[in-house]
């Protein structure tokens, strides 16, 4: 993206205000009575892949757990053949290199 394009030239102040208000309303609907939010915690493929690598490095790998992680990594593999850094994202070479189990 060129650096000479300002935010104002791409989105109006009114559109930005509407988007912020919409996001705020959506979050408020999900807020629990005591003020906290609950969302599923999910990481990209690099976290489980690095865990397997660490367990091998520490010489304490659990073959059954490694197999489950391998199944999970293959399940979240993108249609492009690799792994993204976020759900539905493009292949990321760093995530791809780490996630081959």
TIKETI-166344 format. One record per atom (N, C-alpha, C): residue number from 1; z, x, y; atom name. Coordinates in steps of 0.02 Angstrom, whole numbers. Layout:
<rs>
R    nr       zz       xx       yy   atom
R   NUM        Z        X        Y     CA
...
</rs>
This chain:
<rs>
R    nr       zz       xx       yy   atom
R     1        0       42      -58      N
R     1        0        0        0     CA
R     1        0       45       62      C
R     2      -45       34      108      N
R     2      -47       75      168     CA
R     2       16       68      208      C
R     3       38      122      238      N
R     3      100      122      277     CA
R     3       91       91      346      C
R     4       30       82      368      N
R     4       18       55      435     CA
R     4       17      -22      436      C
R     5       28      -54      379      N
R     5       30     -127      376     CA
R     5      103     -148      382      C
R     6      119     -185      434      N
R     6      188     -207      444     CA
R     6      202     -269      403      C
R     7      266     -281      389      N
R     7      287     -340      352     CA
R     7      265     -403      389      C
R     8      269     -402      455      N
R     8      251     -460      495     CA
R     8      179     -481      485      C
R     9      135     -433      471      N
R     9       64     -450      463     CA
R     9       50     -481      394      C
R    10       98     -477      349      N
R    10       87     -504      282     CA
R    10      123     -570      270      C
R    11      178     -583      305      N
R    11      216     -644      294     CA
R    11      247     -665      360      C
R    12      246     -729      373      N
R    12      274     -753      436     CA
R    12      350     -755      432      C
R    13      381     -753      489      N
R    13      454     -757      493     CA
R    13      479     -823      463      C
R    14      442     -875      475      N
R    14      460     -941      449     CA
R    14      456     -942      372      C
R    15      402     -913      346      N
R    15      395     -910      273     CA
R    15      451     -869      242      C
R    16      469     -815      275      N
R    16      524     -772      250     CA
R    16      589     -811      250      C
R    17      603     -848      304      N
R    17      664     -887      309     CA
R    17      667     -940      254      C
R    18      610     -973      240      N
R    18      607    -1023      187     CA
R    18      621     -991      119      C
R    19      591     -933      107      N
R    19      601     -898       44     CA
R    19      674     -878       35      C
R    20      705     -854       88      N
R    20      776     -834       84     CA
R    20      820     -895       71      C
R    21      807     -949      106      N
R    21      846    -1011       96     CA
R    21      838    -1038       25      C
R    22      778    -1034       -1      N
R    22      764    -1058      -68     CA
R    22      802    -1015     -120      C
R    23      800     -949     -110      N
R    23      836     -904     -156     CA
R    23      911     -916     -152      C
R    24      937     -925      -92      N
R    24     1008     -938      -84     CA
R    24     1029    -1003     -119      C
R    25      988    -1055     -110      N
R    25     1003    -1119     -142     CA
R    25     1002    -1113     -218      C
R    26      953    -1076     -245      N
R    26      949    -1066     -317     CA
R    26     1011    -1029     -343      C
R    27     1033     -978     -307      N
R    27     1092     -941     -328     CA
R    27     1155     -984     -323      C
R    28     1161    -1022     -271      N
R    28     1220    -1066     -264     CA
R    28     1225    -1116     -320      C
R    29     1168    -1141     -344      N
R    29     1168    -1188     -400     CA
R    29     1194    -1156     -464      C
R    30     1183    -1090     -471      N
R    30     1205    -1054     -532     CA
R    30     1275    -1026     -526      C
R    31     1305    -1030     -466      N
R    31     1371    -1001     -455     CA
R    31     1425    -1042     -490      C
R    32     1471    -1008     -523      N
R    32     1526    -1040     -558     CA
R    32     1579    -1063     -508      C
R    33     1621    -1111     -526      N
R    33     1671    -1138     -479     CA
R    33     1717    -1085     -448      C
R    34     1732    -1032     -485      N
R    34     1776     -980     -457     CA
R    34     1738     -927     -418      C
R    35     1672     -937     -410      N
R    35     1633     -893     -366     CA
R    35     1589     -842     -400      C
R    36     1594     -833     -466      N
R    36     1553     -782     -499     CA
R    36     1490     -813     -528      C
R    37     1445     -770     -548      N
R    37     1382     -791     -579     CA
R    37     1380     -763     -650      C
R    38     1345     -797     -695      N
R    38     1336     -773     -763     CA
R    38     1261     -771     -776      C
R    39     1236     -712     -791      N
R    39     1167     -703     -811     CA
R    39     1165     -657     -871      C
R    40     1113     -664     -911      N
R    40     1104     -620     -968     CA
R    40     1093     -549     -944      C
R    41     1129     -503     -974      N
R    41     1121     -433     -958     CA
R    41     1067     -404    -1004      C
R    42     1016     -377     -975      N
R    42      961     -350    -1014     CA
R    42      939     -284     -984      C
R    43      924     -237    -1026      N
R    43      899     -173    -1003     CA
R    43      828     -163    -1030      C
R    44      793     -116    -1000      N
R    44      727     -101    -1026     CA
R    44      734      -64    -1092      C
R    45      679      -48    -1123      N
R    45      679      -16    -1189     CA
R    45      709       54    -1189      C
R    46      714       85    -1131      N
R    46      739      154    -1131     CA
R    46      812      159    -1152      C
R    47      852      109    -1137      N
R    47      924      113    -1153     CA
R    47      936      115    -1229      C
R    48      910       68    -1268      N
R    48      920       73    -1340     CA
R    48      887      135    -1370      C
R    49      829      154    -1343      N
R    49      795      214    -1369     CA
R    49      836      276    -1356      C
R    50      865      281    -1296      N
R    50      907      339    -1280     CA
R    50      971      339    -1322      C
R    51      996      279    -1338      N
R    51     1056      274    -1381     CA
R    51     1041      305    -1449      C
R    52      984      287    -1478      N
R    52      965      315    -1544     CA
R    52      959      391    -1538      C
R    53      928      415    -1486      N
R    53      921      487    -1476     CA
R    53      989      520    -1470      C
R    54     1035      491    -1432      N
R    54     1102      518    -1425     CA
R    54     1139      521    -1492      C
R    55     1134      467    -1529      N
R    55     1168      465    -1594     CA
R    55     1141      519    -1642      C
R    56     1076      532    -1639      N
R    56     1048      586    -1679     CA
R    56     1075      653    -1655      C
R    57     1077      662    -1589      N
R    57     1101      725    -1560     CA
R    57     1174      737    -1581      C
R    58     1214      685    -1582      N
R    58     1285      690    -1600     CA
R    58     1296      689    -1676      C
R    59     1240      684    -1713      N
R    59     1242      683    -1786     CA
R    59     1287      628    -1813      C
R    60     1281      569    -1785      N
R    60     1321      513    -1808     CA
R    60     1279      449    -1811      C
R    61     1216      456    -1828      N
R    61     1171      398    -1830     CA
R    61     1190      350    -1885      C
R    62     1187      287    -1870      N
R    62     1199      233    -1918     CA
R    62     1130      207    -1938      C
R    63     1106      222    -1999      N
R    63     1038      201    -2018     CA
R    63     1024      126    -2010      C
R    64     1073       84    -2026      N
R    64     1063       12    -2020     CA
R    64     1055       -8    -1947      C
R    65     1097       20    -1903      N
R    65     1091        5    -1832     CA
R    65     1026       32    -1803      C
R    66     1007       92    -1824      N
R    66      944      120    -1801     CA
R    66      885       75    -1821      C
R    67      887       49    -1881      N
R    67      834        4    -1904     CA
R    67      831      -59    -1862      C
R    68      890      -88    -1846      N
R    68      892     -148    -1804     CA
R    68      864     -133    -1735      C
R    69      882      -76    -1707      N
R    69      857      -57    -1641     CA
R    69      781      -48    -1644      C
R    70      757      -19    -1698      N
R    70      684      -10    -1706     CA
R    70      648      -77    -1708      C
R    71      677     -126    -1743      N
R    71      648     -193    -1746     CA
R    71      647     -223    -1676      C
R    72      703     -216    -1640      N
R    72      707     -242    -1572     CA
R    72      654     -210    -1527      C
R    73      648     -144    -1530      N
R    73      599     -110    -1488     CA
R    73      528     -131    -1503      C
R    74      512     -140    -1566      N
R    74      445     -162    -1583     CA
R    74      434     -235    -1561      C
R    75      487     -275    -1561      N
R    75      481     -345    -1540     CA
R    75      467     -350    -1465      C
R    76      496     -306    -1425      N
R    76      486     -310    -1352     CA
R    76      428     -268    -1328      C
R    77      391     -238    -1374      N
R    77      333     -199    -1356     CA
R    77      281     -245    -1323      C
R    78      253     -222    -1268      N
R    78      205     -262    -1231     CA
R    78      138     -269    -1267      C
R    79       99     -318    -1246      N
R    79       33     -328    -1274     CA
R    79      -12     -268    -1260      C
R    80        5     -230    -1209      N
R    80      -34     -170    -1192     CA
R    80      -19     -112    -1239      C
R    81       28     -122    -1285      N
R    81       44      -71    -1335     CA
R    81      102      -26    -1317      C
R    82      129      -34    -1258      N
R    82      185        9    -1237     CA
R    82      243      -33    -1214      C
R    83      288        0    -1177      N
R    83      349      -32    -1153     CA
R    83      351      -29    -1078      C
R    84      368      -85    -1046      N
R    84      375      -87     -973     CA
R    84      447      -72     -953      C
R    85      458      -63     -889      N
R    85      526      -55     -863     CA
R    85      559     -123     -849      C
R    86      520     -176     -850      N
R    86      547     -243     -840     CA
R    86      504     -292     -879      C
R    87      532     -350     -895      N
R    87      498     -400     -936     CA
R    87      431     -418     -906      C
R    88      379     -412     -946      N
R    88      312     -431     -924     CA
R    88      277     -380     -881      C
R    89      308     -322     -871      N
R    89      279     -271     -828     CA
R    89      225     -230     -862      C
R    90      194     -188     -822      N
R    90      144     -143     -848     CA
R    90      176      -88     -891      C
R    91      136      -57     -933      N
R    91      160       -1     -973     CA
R    91      188       52     -927      C
R    92      246       79     -944      N
R    92      277      133     -906     CA
R    92      280      193     -952      C
R    93      251      248     -930      N
R    93      246      307     -974     CA
R    93      315      334     -994      C
R    94      363      331     -949      N
R    94      431      355     -966     CA
R    94      462      311    -1020      C
R    95      458      245    -1010      N
R    95      486      199    -1060     CA
R    95      447      205    -1126      C
R    96      383      214    -1121      N
R    96      340      219    -1180     CA
R    96      359      280    -1223      C
R    97      368      336    -1190      N
R    97      383      398    -1225     CA
R    97      451      393    -1260      C
R    98      500      362    -1228      N
R    98      567      358    -1256     CA
R    98      573      306    -1311      C
R    99      530      256    -1311      N
R    99      540      198    -1354     CA
R    99      505      202    -1421      C
R   100      470      255    -1434      N
R   100      437      262    -1499     CA
R   100      489      284    -1550      C
R   101      508      238    -1593      N
R   101      561      252    -1642     CA
R   101      529      260    -1711      C
</rs>
